[in-house]
Amino acid sequence: MSQPFRIFRRSDLLTECEECRLPVNLSNAGACMRCRRVLCHPHLHGSFVRRLIVDLALAQPICLRCRDGVNA
């Protein structure tokens, strides 16, 4: 018997958050539109509300450091 077709299988692709250096699944990571760093959601968005705003396409994903002016 063949294996079932796995459409909704979790991604096995890992990367490293450039801020905390912890491994992050690519489906749980994002890139800042200004500095282009790959970051985990806490370092990219900072809060659930900000992540929701970005997910609804009301704002671009800008990391905490760029929003604070540290990377400027």
C-alpha positions as CSV (number, residue, x, y, z in Angstrom):
1,M,0.0,0.0,0.0
2,S,1.3,3.4,-0.9
3,Q,1.9,6.3,1.6
4,P,-0.8,9.0,1.7
5,F,0.0,12.2,-0.1
6,R,1.3,14.6,2.5
7,I,0.2,18.1,1.5
8,F,0.1,19.6,4.9
9,R,3.3,18.2,6.3
10,R,5.5,20.6,8.4
11,S,8.6,22.0,6.7
12,D,11.9,20.4,7.7
13,L,13.9,23.4,6.5
14,L,15.8,25.1,9.3
15,T,17.7,28.4,9.5
16,E,19.2,30.4,12.3
17,C,17.8,33.7,13.7
18,E,20.4,36.3,13.1
19,E,19.6,38.0,16.4
20,C,19.4,35.1,19.0
21,R,21.3,32.5,16.9
22,L,18.7,29.8,17.7
23,P,17.5,27.4,15.0
24,V,14.2,28.4,13.5
25,N,11.9,26.6,11.1
26,L,11.5,28.7,7.9
27,S,7.7,28.6,8.3
28,N,8.2,30.4,11.7
29,A,10.8,33.0,10.5
30,G,10.7,36.1,8.4
31,A,13.0,38.7,6.8
32,C,13.2,42.4,7.7
33,M,12.3,44.6,4.7
34,R,15.0,47.1,5.6
35,C,18.1,45.2,6.8
36,R,17.2,41.9,5.1
37,R,18.1,39.8,8.2
38,V,16.3,36.5,8.8
39,L,14.7,36.6,12.2
40,C,12.4,34.6,14.4
41,H,9.0,36.1,15.0
42,P,9.8,37.6,18.4
43,H,12.8,39.5,17.0
44,L,11.0,40.4,13.8
45,H,7.7,41.6,15.1
46,G,8.1,42.0,18.9
47,S,4.4,41.5,19.7
48,F,1.4,39.5,18.6
49,V,-0.4,42.6,17.6
50,R,2.4,43.7,15.3
51,R,2.6,40.2,13.8
52,L,-1.1,40.3,13.1
53,I,-0.9,43.7,11.4
54,V,1.9,42.3,9.2
55,D,0.0,39.1,8.4
56,L,-3.0,41.1,7.4
57,A,-0.7,43.0,5.0
58,L,-1.4,46.3,6.7
59,A,2.3,46.9,7.3
60,Q,5.7,45.6,6.1
61,P,7.8,43.3,8.3
62,I,10.3,45.6,9.9
63,C,12.5,44.2,12.7
64,L,12.7,45.7,16.2
65,R,16.2,47.1,15.7
66,C,15.2,49.0,12.5
67,R,12.1,50.4,14.1
68,D,14.1,51.6,17.0
69,G,16.7,53.2,14.6
70,V,19.6,51.0,15.8
71,N,20.4,49.7,12.2
72,A,19.9,53.1,10.5
